[in-house]
Amino acid sequence: MMQTSRRYWPTLKKHVHILGEVRRVAHGQGAIASLYLYETSRERSDEPEELPPARAKVIIGACKEIRCTICGELVDWEEAPTEAYLRLIRHFVKVESV
């Protein structure tokens, strides 16, 4: 998948270091937002030119307490899961209760 613009995560307002990137991944007939979590956090002045190794390549929905490898602070991935959940739910067969 080719990406034209990079969205570093978290924003500077939420944390001083870069822990990963928000990316769009194919899912079903569309795409959903996900977090590509870097193996090692980066300084804001040291943004990678290419994707570095990952701790997790695709995190969909919310994830609590992701640790910054530079300062140890915990940061929550709070991407609204609605889009992801709706796409995932569409793939499940509705089971009627007995």
C-alpha positions as CSV (number, residue, x, y, z in Angstrom):
1,M,0.0,0.0,0.0
2,M,1.4,3.4,-0.9
3,Q,0.7,6.4,1.3
4,T,1.1,9.9,0.1
5,S,1.0,11.9,3.3
6,R,2.1,10.6,6.7
7,R,0.1,11.2,9.9
8,Y,2.4,10.8,12.9
9,W,0.8,9.6,16.2
10,P,0.2,10.9,18.7
11,T,-0.3,14.6,17.9
12,L,2.2,17.0,19.6
13,K,-0.7,18.2,21.9
14,K,-1.0,14.7,23.3
15,H,2.7,13.7,23.6
16,V,6.1,15.1,22.8
17,H,7.4,11.9,21.0
18,I,6.2,10.0,17.9
19,L,5.1,6.5,18.7
20,G,3.8,5.5,15.3
21,E,1.6,6.5,12.3
22,V,-2.0,6.5,11.5
23,R,-2.5,4.5,8.3
24,R,-5.4,3.3,6.2
25,V,-5.6,-0.4,5.6
26,A,-7.8,-2.4,3.3
27,H,-10.7,-4.2,4.9
28,G,-13.5,-5.8,3.0
29,Q,-14.5,-3.4,0.2
30,G,-13.1,-0.3,1.9
31,A,-10.4,0.9,4.2
32,I,-10.2,1.7,7.9
33,A,-7.9,3.7,10.1
34,S,-5.3,1.8,12.0
35,L,-2.2,2.5,14.0
36,Y,1.3,1.4,12.9
37,L,3.2,1.4,16.2
38,Y,6.9,1.8,15.9
39,E,9.2,-0.6,17.7
40,T,11.1,2.3,19.0
41,S,9.6,5.8,19.6
42,R,11.1,8.7,17.7
43,E,11.9,12.4,18.6
44,R,9.8,15.0,16.7
45,S,13.0,16.2,15.0
46,D,13.8,12.6,13.9
47,E,10.8,11.6,11.8
48,P,11.7,8.4,9.7
49,E,11.9,8.7,6.0
50,E,10.6,5.1,5.6
51,L,8.5,3.0,7.9
52,P,10.7,1.7,10.7
53,P,10.3,-1.8,12.3
54,A,6.9,-2.2,14.1
55,R,5.8,-3.4,17.5
56,A,2.4,-3.8,15.9
57,K,1.6,-3.2,12.2
58,V,-2.1,-2.8,12.5
59,I,-4.0,-1.7,15.7
60,I,-7.7,-1.2,14.9
61,G,-10.0,0.6,17.4
62,A,-8.9,1.9,20.8
63,C,-5.8,0.6,22.7
64,K,-4.9,1.8,26.2
65,E,-1.5,2.5,27.7
66,I,0.9,2.3,24.9
67,R,4.4,3.0,26.3
68,C,6.7,5.5,24.8
69,T,10.1,3.8,24.5
70,I,11.9,7.1,25.0
71,C,10.3,8.5,28.2
72,G,8.1,5.6,29.4
73,E,4.9,7.7,29.4
74,L,1.7,5.8,28.6
75,V,-0.4,7.1,25.8
76,D,-3.9,5.9,24.7
77,W,-4.8,5.2,21.1
78,E,-8.2,6.8,21.0
79,E,-9.1,6.5,17.3
80,A,-12.9,6.3,17.2
81,P,-13.6,2.6,16.6
82,T,-17.0,3.2,15.0
83,E,-15.8,2.9,11.4
84,A,-13.7,-0.2,12.2
85,Y,-16.4,-1.9,14.2
86,L,-19.1,-1.3,11.6
87,R,-16.9,-2.8,8.9
88,L,-16.0,-5.8,11.1
89,I,-19.6,-6.4,12.2
90,R,-20.8,-6.5,8.6
91,H,-18.7,-9.7,8.1
92,F,-20.5,-11.6,10.9
93,V,-23.7,-13.6,10.3
94,K,-26.6,-12.5,12.4
95,V,-27.5,-15.2,14.8
96,E,-31.1,-15.3,16.0
97,S,-31.8,-16.0,19.6
98,V,-33.8,-19.2,20.4
